[in-house]
Amino acid sequence: MTARGEFERLGPDAYRGRMQMKGQMEGESVDMTMNFEGKKIRDCNYATESPEAQGQAMLAKTCESALTQSSPMAWQTFAGPNATCASYKPRYCSAMLAQSLTPAYIRSNDQIIKQAGAGHTGGDLSCVDILNVLYNNILHVSPATFTDQNRDRYVQSKGHSAEALYTVLADQGFFPLEELNTLGKYQSHFIGHPTRSVPGVEQNTGALGHGLAVAVGMALAAKLDGRSYRVFTLLGDGELDEGSNWEASLAASHYRLDNLTVIVDRNGLQITGPTESVNPLEPLAEKFCAFGYAVREVDGNDTQALMDVFSQTPFETGKPNLVLAHTLKGKGVSFMENSLKWHHRVPTDEEFEAAWRELDEALAQLEGS
């Protein structure tokens, strides 16, 4: 028996889904499609109710289980090893559920870096909560809608944190999870900086200071074309040494791009040292305000706080949005946190095992809370 599902959360207690099932069940051939939309998951008397009613109840419970875990990986686990996830795009995810995804993302991120023998571990971990909330709660984009002209756009200007982006895109169903294992291998599309060869990536990035200018162009195009899509871009704080960011900011303010949200991963460390020692940025919020942004500051590793601040955009009509996300480099693994050496470093076998023990403990605590 194989199953293929498409599920969407419409609200805290409302679901919509479709499931196709093919194969053999109790010696009989099965080929059917079931749809479900409703607000309550009801119990079903499987001994007396019709097969259609049983199917509806099963789909409802499958839908609830998949969306409660907020991950196509959870749906595959629930449905069995032969199940596949089609287009999965939740419209709502509670802060607790979003929080529970982060350790799983970090485990995947560290694993592919370990296998590849290269990666920007610290910067990946500082921004994974941001990517988690954007893709599971905020962005109106999915594998099924990626060619839609009205989709939201996301540009990862800090392209060296590609592993975190790849991990979240795989979880969203843009490509099979097992393709992550090809990171850094010959002829793989998954290299150290994102390119448009990877499904779900809007723009090649990695040359720092380019992503914001591209995002400004996308947001301006939306205004000129009368389209409703929004544009989000993530910058590293060390990246702000590049003057092109400030040139792009002048244009964003001039064209009143309130459909643009710029996120700064303010972890305070760049490759050569603390940002305030290399090239001081403070007072950073005031500088962005002076360039015409509507600025909000937030704990960038707090999923609830991120959900709250992103849901408030546009902060002011006619002004581009700037989210100054205060993060911790290496967040989620104690010995990687706030450590410059983890800007680009692969864990040893012992470090890898220690990191996974910490993440297992974090997941266990979340599941028990």
LUMLO-489790 format. One record per residue (C-alpha): residue number from 1; residue in three letters; chain; x, y, z. Coordinates in steps of 0.1 Angstrom, whole numbers. Layout:
+-----+-----+---+-------+-------+-------+
!   k !   r ! c !  east ! north !    up !
+-----+-----+---+-------+-------+-------+
! NUM ! ALA ! A !     X !     Y !     Z !
...
+-----+-----+---+-------+-------+-------+
***
This chain:
+-----+-----+---+-------+-------+-------+
!   k !   r ! c !  east ! north !    up !
+-----+-----+---+-------+-------+-------+
!   1 ! MET ! A !     0 !     0 !     0 !
!   2 ! THR ! A !    13 !    34 !    -9 !
!   3 ! ALA ! A !    -1 !    68 !     1 !
!   4 ! ARG ! A !     4 !   103 !   -12 !
!   5 ! GLY ! A !    -9 !   132 !     8 !
!   6 ! GLU ! A !   -14 !   170 !     6 !
!   7 ! PHE ! A !   -22 !   187 !    38 !
!   8 ! GLU ! A !   -28 !   223 !    49 !
!   9 ! ARG ! A !   -35 !   238 !    83 !
!  10 ! LEU ! A !   -61 !   265 !    80 !
!  11 ! GLY ! A !   -60 !   276 !   116 !
!  12 ! PRO ! A !   -53 !   264 !   152 !
!  13 ! ASP ! A !   -80 !   237 !   149 !
!  14 ! ALA ! A !   -89 !   236 !   112 !
!  15 ! TYR ! A !   -74 !   213 !    86 !
!  16 ! ARG ! A !   -77 !   205 !    49 !
!  17 ! GLY ! A !   -62 !   175 !    31 !
!  18 ! ARG ! A !   -63 !   150 !     3 !
!  19 ! MET ! A !   -49 !   115 !     3 !
!  20 ! GLN ! A !   -45 !    90 !   -25 !
!  21 ! MET ! A !   -41 !    54 !   -17 !
!  22 ! LYS ! A !   -31 !    26 !   -41 !
!  23 ! GLY ! A !   -22 !   -11 !   -35 !
!  24 ! GLN ! A !   -35 !   -41 !   -17 !
!  25 ! MET ! A !   -54 !   -40 !    16 !
!  26 ! GLU ! A !   -65 !   -73 !    32 !
!  27 ! GLY ! A !   -62 !   -91 !    -2 !
!  28 ! GLU ! A !   -83 !   -65 !   -21 !
!  29 ! SER ! A !   -71 !   -39 !   -47 !
!  30 ! VAL ! A !   -74 !    -3 !   -35 !
!  31 ! ASP ! A !   -72 !    28 !   -56 !
!  32 ! MET ! A !   -90 !    58 !   -41 !
!  33 ! THR ! A !   -87 !    95 !   -33 !
!  34 ! MET ! A !  -102 !   110 !    -2 !
!  35 ! ASN ! A !  -107 !   146 !     7 !
!  36 ! PHE ! A !  -111 !   162 !    42 !
!  37 ! GLU ! A !  -118 !   196 !    55 !
!  38 ! GLY ! A !  -131 !   204 !    89 !
!  39 ! LYS ! A !  -124 !   217 !   124 !
!  40 ! LYS ! A !  -127 !   186 !   145 !
!  41 ! ILE ! A !  -112 !   152 !   144 !
!  42 ! ARG ! A !  -140 !   129 !   153 !
!  43 ! ASP ! A !  -139 !    93 !   165 !
!  44 ! CYS ! A !  -151 !    66 !   140 !
!  45 ! ASN ! A !  -168 !    33 !   147 !
!  46 ! TYR ! A !  -148 !    11 !   123 !
!  47 ! ALA ! A !  -171 !   -18 !   129 !
!  48 ! THR ! A !  -203 !    -2 !   118 !
!  49 ! GLU ! A !  -196 !    28 !    96 !
!  50 ! SER ! A !  -192 !    28 !    58 !
!  51 ! PRO ! A !  -158 !    24 !    42 !
!  52 ! GLU ! A !  -161 !    61 !    30 !
!  53 ! ALA ! A !  -168 !    73 !    65 !
!  54 ! GLN ! A !  -139 !    52 !    78 !
!  55 ! GLY ! A !  -117 !    67 !    52 !
!  56 ! GLN ! A !  -127 !   102 !    60 !
!  57 ! ALA ! A !  -120 !    96 !    97 !
!  58 ! MET ! A !   -86 !    80 !    90 !
!  59 ! LEU ! A !   -76 !   109 !    67 !
!  60 ! ALA ! A !   -87 !   134 !    93 !
!  61 ! LYS ! A !   -65 !   118 !   119 !
!  62 ! THR ! A !   -36 !   114 !    94 !
!  63 ! CYS ! A !   -40 !   151 !    86 !
!  64 ! GLU ! A !   -40 !   161 !   122 !
!  65 ! SER ! A !   -10 !   139 !   130 !
!  66 ! ALA ! A !    11 !   152 !   101 !
!  67 ! LEU ! A !     3 !   189 !   108 !
!  68 ! THR ! A !     7 !   186 !   145 !
!  69 ! GLN ! A !    43 !   175 !   138 !
!  70 ! SER ! A !    45 !   203 !   112 !
!  71 ! SER ! A !    68 !   183 !    90 !
!  72 ! PRO ! A !    65 !   161 !    59 !
!  73 ! MET ! A !    90 !   139 !    76 !
!  74 ! ALA ! A !    65 !   133 !   104 !
!  75 ! TRP ! A !    38 !   125 !    78 !
!  76 ! GLN ! A !    61 !    99 !    62 !
!  77 ! THR ! A !    68 !    84 !    96 !
!  78 ! PHE ! A !    31 !    83 !   104 !
!  79 ! ALA ! A !    20 !    68 !    71 !
!  80 ! GLY ! A !    48 !    42 !    67 !
!  81 ! PRO ! A !    79 !    37 !    47 !
!  82 ! ASN ! A !    62 !    37 !    14 !
!  83 ! ALA ! A !    45 !    70 !    18 !
!  84 ! THR ! A !    55 !   101 !     0 !
!  85 ! CYS ! A !    47 !   137 !     7 !
!  86 ! ALA ! A !    34 !   158 !   -22 !
!  87 ! SER ! A !    30 !   195 !   -16 !
!  88 ! TYR ! A !    30 !   204 !    21 !
!  89 ! LYS ! A !    24 !   240 !    31 !
!  90 ! PRO ! A !    11 !   247 !    66 !
!  91 ! ARG ! A !    -6 !   280 !    71 !
!  92 ! TYR ! A !    -4 !   279 !   108 !
!  93 ! CYS ! A !    21 !   263 !   133 !
!  94 ! SER ! A !    21 !   269 !   170 !
!  95 ! ALA ! A !    52 !   283 !   186 !
!  96 ! MET ! A !    57 !   250 !   205 !
!  97 ! LEU ! A !    55 !   230 !   173 !
!  98 ! ALA ! A !    79 !   253 !   155 !
!  99 ! GLN ! A !   103 !   251 !   185 !
! 100 ! SER ! A !   102 !   213 !   183 !
! 101 ! LEU ! A !   114 !   214 !   147 !
! 102 ! THR ! A !   146 !   233 !   154 !
! 103 ! PRO ! A !   165 !   204 !   171 !
! 104 ! ALA ! A !   155 !   181 !   142 !
! 105 ! TYR ! A !   168 !   207 !   117 !
! 106 ! ILE ! A !   200 !   211 !   136 !
! 107 ! ARG ! A !   206 !   174 !   136 !
! 108 ! SER ! A !   201 !   172 !    99 !
! 109 ! ASN ! A !   223 !   202 !    94 !
! 110 ! ASP ! A !   252 !   189 !   114 !
! 111 ! GLN ! A !   249 !   154 !    99 !
! 112 ! ILE ! A !   253 !   167 !    63 !
! 113 ! ILE ! A !   282 !   189 !    73 !
! 114 ! LYS ! A !   299 !   160 !    89 !
! 115 ! GLN ! A !   293 !   138 !    58 !
! 116 ! ALA ! A !   305 !   166 !    34 !
! 117 ! GLY ! A !   336 !   175 !    55 !
! 118 ! ALA ! A !   328 !   212 !    52 !
! 119 ! GLY ! A !   302 !   237 !    63 !
! 120 ! HIS ! A !   294 !   269 !    82 !
! 121 ! THR ! A !   281 !   253 !   113 !
! 122 ! GLY ! A !   279 !   283 !   136 !
! 123 ! GLY ! A !   260 !   306 !   112 !
! 124 ! ASP ! A !   237 !   278 !   102 !
! 125 ! LEU ! A !   226 !   273 !   138 !
! 126 ! SER ! A !   221 !   310 !   145 !
! 127 ! CYS ! A !   196 !   314 !   117 !
! 128 ! VAL ! A !   178 !   280 !   117 !
! 129 ! ASP ! A !   150 !   293 !   139 !
! 130 ! ILE ! A !   144 !   322 !   115 !
! 131 ! LEU ! A !   142 !   298 !    85 !
! 132 ! ASN ! A !   119 !   275 !   106 !
! 133 ! VAL ! A !    94 !   302 !   113 !
! 134 ! LEU ! A !    95 !   317 !    78 !
! 135 ! TYR ! A !    89 !   284 !    59 !
! 136 ! ASN ! A !    65 !   269 !    84 !
! 137 ! ASN ! A !    44 !   300 !    92 !
! 138 ! ILE ! A !    51 !   330 !    71 !
! 139 ! LEU ! A !    61 !   325 !    35 !
! 140 ! HIS ! A !    34 !   317 !     9 !
! 141 ! VAL ! A !    54 !   294 !   -12 !
! 142 ! SER ! A !    56 !   256 !   -16 !
! 143 ! PRO ! A !    69 !   231 !   -42 !
! 144 ! ALA ! A !    35 !   233 !   -59 !
! 145 ! THR ! A !    35 !   271 !   -61 !
! 146 ! PHE ! A !    72 !   279 !   -67 !
! 147 ! THR ! A !    65 !   289 !  -103 !
! 148 ! ASP ! A !    35 !   310 !   -94 !
! 149 ! GLN ! A !    42 !   347 !  -101 !
! 150 ! ASN ! A !    24 !   357 !   -68 !
! 151 ! ARG ! A !    45 !   334 !   -46 !
! 152 ! ASP ! A !    64 !   351 !   -18 !
! 153 ! ARG ! A !   102 !   353 !   -24 !
! 154 ! TYR ! A !   130 !   345 !     0 !
! 155 ! VAL ! A !   166 !   354 !    -7 !
! 156 ! GLN ! A !   193 !   341 !    16 !
! 157 ! SER ! A !   219 !   368 !    12 !
! 158 ! LYS ! A !   242 !   351 !    39 !
! 159 ! GLY ! A !   246 !   323 !    14 !
! 160 ! HIS ! A !   274 !   306 !    34 !
! 161 ! SER ! A !   247 !   293 !    57 !
! 162 ! ALA ! A !   234 !   271 !    28 !
! 163 ! GLU ! A !   232 !   239 !    49 !
! 164 ! ALA ! A !   204 !   253 !    71 !
! 165 ! LEU ! A !   185 !   265 !    40 !
! 166 ! TYR ! A !   189 !   231 !    23 !
! 167 ! THR ! A !   177 !   213 !    54 !
! 168 ! VAL ! A !   145 !   234 !    57 !
! 169 ! LEU ! A !   138 !   232 !    19 !
! 170 ! ALA ! A !   140 !   194 !    20 !
! 171 ! ASP ! A !   116 !   193 !    50 !
! 172 ! GLN ! A !    92 !   215 !    29 !
! 173 ! GLY ! A !    93 !   189 !     2 !
! 174 ! PHE ! A !   112 !   208 !   -25 !
! 175 ! PHE ! A !   134 !   177 !   -30 !
! 176 ! PRO ! A !   139 !   143 !   -14 !
! 177 ! LEU ! A !   155 !   143 !    20 !
! 178 ! GLU ! A !   182 !   118 !     9 !
! 179 ! GLU ! A !   195 !   143 !   -16 !
! 180 ! LEU ! A !   210 !   162 !    13 !
! 181 ! ASN ! A !   236 !   134 !    16 !
! 182 ! THR ! A !   252 !   146 !   -17 !
! 183 ! LEU ! A !   263 !   179 !    -2 !
! 184 ! GLY ! A !   298 !   188 !   -14 !
! 185 ! LYS ! A !   300 !   157 !   -36 !
! 186 ! TYR ! A !   311 !   157 !   -73 !
! 187 ! GLN ! A !   283 !   169 !   -96 !
! 188 ! SER ! A !   259 !   175 !   -67 !
! 189 ! HIS ! A !   237 !   207 !   -69 !
! 190 ! PHE ! A !   242 !   210 !   -31 !
! 191 ! ILE ! A !   274 !   230 !   -27 !
! 192 ! GLY ! A !   286 !   254 !    -1 !
! 193 ! HIS ! A !   265 !   283 !   -13 !
! 194 ! PRO ! A !   230 !   281 !   -27 !
! 195 ! THR ! A !   223 !   282 !   -64 !
! 196 ! ARG ! A !   191 !   281 !   -85 !
! 197 ! SER ! A !   200 !   245 !   -95 !
! 198 ! VAL ! A !   185 !   236 !   -61 !
! 199 ! PRO ! A !   147 !   235 !   -61 !
! 200 ! GLY ! A !   133 !   262 !   -39 !
! 201 ! VAL ! A !   163 !   286 !   -42 !
! 202 ! GLU ! A !   153 !   320 !   -57 !
! 203 ! GLN ! A !   188 !   334 !   -63 !
! 204 ! ASN ! A !   224 !   324 !   -63 !
! 205 ! THR ! A !   241 !   340 !   -33 !
! 206 ! GLY ! A !   273 !   338 !   -14 !
! 207 ! ALA ! A !   291 !   368 !   -26 !
! 208 ! LEU ! A !   282 !   389 !     4 !
! 209 ! GLY ! A !   262 !   421 !     0 !
! 210 ! HIS ! A !   243 !   411 !   -32 !
! 211 ! GLY ! A !   212 !   395 !   -18 !
! 212 ! LEU ! A !   196 !   427 !    -5 !
! 213 ! ALA ! A !   200 !   445 !   -38 !
! 214 ! VAL ! A !   183 !   415 !   -56 !
! 215 ! ALA ! A !   155 !   415 !   -30 !
! 216 ! VAL ! A !   149 !   452 !   -35 !
! 217 ! GLY ! A !   146 !   446 !   -72 !
! 218 ! MET ! A !   121 !   418 !   -66 !
! 219 ! ALA ! A !   100 !   440 !   -43 !
! 220 ! LEU ! A !   101 !   469 !   -67 !
! 221 ! ALA ! A !    89 !   446 !   -95 !
! 222 ! ALA ! A !    60 !   435 !   -74 !
! 223 ! LYS ! A !    50 !   472 !   -69 !
! 224 ! LEU ! A !    53 !   480 !  -106 !
! 225 ! ASP ! A !    34 !   449 !  -116 !
! 226 ! GLY ! A !     6 !   454 !   -91 !
! 227 ! ARG ! A !    13 !   420 !   -75 !
! 228 ! SER ! A !     7 !   411 !   -38 !
! 229 ! TYR ! A !    37 !   389 !   -31 !
! 230 ! ARG ! A !    62 !   398 !    -4 !
! 231 ! VAL ! A !   100 !   395 !    -4 !
! 232 ! PHE ! A !   121 !   384 !    26 !
! 233 ! THR ! A !   159 !   384 !    27 !
! 234 ! LEU ! A !   184 !   373 !    54 !
! 235 ! LEU ! A !   217 !   391 !    59 !
! 236 ! GLY ! A !   245 !   383 !    82 !
! 237 ! ASP ! A !   257 !   411 !   105 !
! 238 ! GLY ! A !   293 !   408 !    92 !
! 239 ! GLU ! A !   279 !   411 !    57 !
! 240 ! LEU ! A !   269 !   447 !    66 !
! 241 ! ASP ! A !   305 !   457 !    60 !
! 242 ! GLU ! A !   296 !   456 !    23 !
! 243 ! GLY ! A !   286 !   490 !    11 !
! 244 ! SER ! A !   261 !   476 !   -14 !
! 245 ! ASN ! A !   237 !   469 !    14 !
! 246 ! TRP ! A !   235 !   505 !    22 !
! 247 ! GLU ! A !   230 !   515 !   -14 !
! 248 ! ALA ! A !   202 !   490 !   -17 !
! 249 ! SER ! A !   187 !   504 !    15 !
! 250 ! LEU ! A !   185 !   539 !     0 !
! 251 ! ALA ! A !   166 !   525 !   -29 !
! 252 ! ALA ! A !   142 !   504 !    -7 !
! 253 ! SER ! A !   133 !   536 !    12 !
! 254 ! HIS ! A !   130 !   557 !   -19 !
! 255 ! TYR ! A !   106 !   533 !   -35 !
! 256 ! ARG ! A !    86 !   528 !    -3 !
! 257 ! LEU ! A !    90 !   491 !    -4 !
! 258 ! ASP ! A !    68 !   480 !    25 !
! 259 ! ASN ! A !    65 !   446 !     8 !
! 260 ! LEU ! A !   102 !   440 !    16 !
! 261 ! THR ! A !   114 !   425 !    50 !
! 262 ! VAL ! A !   151 !   426 !    56 !
! 263 ! ILE ! A !   163 !   403 !    85 !
! 264 ! VAL ! A !   197 !   407 !   100 !
! 265 ! ASP ! A !   212 !   377 !   118 !
! 266 ! ARG ! A !   228 !   397 !   146 !
! 267 ! ASN ! A !   250 !   370 !   162 !
! 268 ! GLY ! A !   279 !   394 !   168 !
! 269 ! LEU ! A !   306 !   373 !   152 !
! 270 ! GLN ! A !   321 !   372 !   117 !
! 271 ! ILE ! A !   349 !   351 !   103 !
! 272 ! THR ! A !   378 !   373 !   117 !
! 273 ! GLY ! A !   363 !   382 !   151 !
! 274 ! PRO ! A !   335 !   401 !   169 !
! 275 ! THR ! A !   318 !   425 !   145 !
! 276 ! GLU ! A !   324 !   454 !   170 !
! 277 ! SER ! A !   361 !   447 !   168 !
! 278 ! VAL ! A !   364 !   442 !   131 !
! 279 ! ASN ! A !   342 !   471 !   119 !
! 280 ! PRO ! A !   318 !   484 !   145 !
! 281 ! LEU ! A !   282 !   484 !   135 !
! 282 ! GLU ! A !   264 !   500 !   165 !
! 283 ! PRO ! A !   241 !   518 !   169 !
! 284 ! LEU ! A !   227 !   495 !   143 !
! 285 ! ALA ! A !   190 !   500 !   148 !
! 286 ! GLU ! A !   194 !   537 !   147 !
! 287 ! LYS ! A !   214 !   535 !   114 !
! 288 ! PHE ! A !   187 !   514 !    97 !
! 289 ! CYS ! A !   161 !   539 !   110 !
! 290 ! ALA ! A !   181 !   567 !    94 !
! 291 ! PHE ! A !   181 !   548 !    61 !
! 292 ! GLY ! A !   143 !   548 !    62 !
! 293 ! TYR ! A !   134 !   514 !    76 !
! 294 ! ALA ! A !   107 !   506 !   101 !
! 295 ! VAL ! A !   128 !   486 !   126 !
! 296 ! ARG ! A !   118 !   460 !   151 !
! 297 ! GLU ! A !   143 !   441 !   173 !
! 298 ! VAL ! A !   136 !   405 !   184 !
! 299 ! ASP ! A !   152 !   374 !   199 !
! 300 ! GLY ! A !   161 !   356 !   167 !
! 301 ! ASN ! A !   162 !   322 !   184 !
! 302 ! ASP ! A !   127 !   325 !   200 !
! 303 ! THR ! A !   101 !   310 !   176 !
! 304 ! GLN ! A !    71 !   327 !   193 !
! 305 ! ALA ! A !    88 !   361 !   192 !
! 306 ! LEU ! A !    97 !   356 !   155 !
! 307 ! MET ! A !    62 !   346 !   146 !
! 308 ! ASP ! A !    48 !   376 !   164 !
! 309 ! VAL ! A !    71 !   401 !   147 !
! 310 ! PHE ! A !    68 !   387 !   112 !
! 311 ! SER ! A !    30 !   387 !   115 !
! 312 ! GLN ! A !    31 !   424 !   120 !
! 313 ! THR ! A !    45 !   434 !    87 !
! 314 ! PRO ! A !    43 !   459 !    72 !
! 315 ! PHE ! A !    53 !   477 !   103 !
! 316 ! GLU ! A !    46 !   511 !    87 !
! 317 ! THR ! A !    29 !   518 !    54 !
! 318 ! GLY ! A !    54 !   530 !    29 !
! 319 ! LYS ! A !    85 !   519 !    47 !
! 320 ! PRO ! A !   106 !   488 !    42 !
! 321 ! ASN ! A !   107 !   464 !    72 !
! 322 ! LEU ! A !   139 !   456 !    91 !
! 323 ! VAL ! A !   140 !   428 !   117 !
! 324 ! LEU ! A !   171 !   430 !   138 !
! 325 ! ALA ! A !   172 !   394 !   150 !
! 326 ! HIS ! A !   196 !   390 !   180 !
! 327 ! THR ! A !   209 !   354 !   178 !
! 328 ! LEU ! A !   236 !   332 !   192 !
! 329 ! LYS ! A !   261 !   317 !   168 !
! 330 ! GLY ! A !   260 !   279 !   172 !
! 331 ! LYS ! A !   227 !   281 !   190 !
! 332 ! GLY ! A !   214 !   247 !   201 !
! 333 ! VAL ! A !   247 !   229 !   208 !
! 334 ! SER ! A !   264 !   242 !   240 !
! 335 ! PHE ! A !   300 !   239 !   230 !
! 336 ! MET ! A !   294 !   256 !   196 !
! 337 ! GLU ! A !   275 !   286 !   210 !
! 338 ! ASN ! A !   291 !   320 !   207 !
! 339 ! SER ! A !   324 !   304 !   196 !
! 340 ! LEU ! A !   343 !   320 !   167 !
! 341 ! LYS ! A !   360 !   288 !   157 !
! 342 ! TRP ! A !   326 !   273 !   146 !
! 343 ! HIS ! A !   322 !   299 !   119 !
! 344 ! HIS ! A !   335 !   272 !    95 !
! 345 ! ARG ! A !   343 !   239 !   111 !
! 346 ! VAL ! A !   334 !   203 !   109 !
! 347 ! PRO ! A !   327 !   184 !   142 !
! 348 ! THR ! A !   350 !   155 !   151 !
! 349 ! ASP ! A !   334 !   121 !   158 !
! 350 ! GLU ! A !   334 !   129 !   195 !
! 351 ! GLU ! A !   319 !   163 !   190 !
! 352 ! PHE ! A !   293 !   150 !   166 !
! 353 ! GLU ! A !   281 !   124 !   191 !
! 354 ! ALA ! A !   281 !   149 !   219 !
! 355 ! ALA ! A !   260 !   173 !   198 !
! 356 ! TRP ! A !   235 !   146 !   190 !
! 357 ! ARG ! A !   231 !   137 !   227 !
! 358 ! GLU ! A !   223 !   173 !   235 !
! 359 ! LEU ! A !   198 !   175 !   207 !
! 360 ! ASP ! A !   182 !   142 !   217 !
! 361 ! GLU ! A !   178 !   156 !   252 !
! 362 ! ALA ! A !   163 !   188 !   238 !
! 363 ! LEU ! A !   137 !   169 !   217 !
! 364 ! ALA ! A !   128 !   147 !   247 !
! 365 ! GLN ! A !   122 !   177 !   269 !
! 366 ! LEU ! A !   100 !   193 !   242 !
! 367 ! GLU ! A !    80 !   162 !   237 !
! 368 ! GLY ! A !    75 !   159 !   275 !
! 369 ! SER ! A !    64 !   195 !   279 !
+-----+-----+---+-------+-------+-------+
***
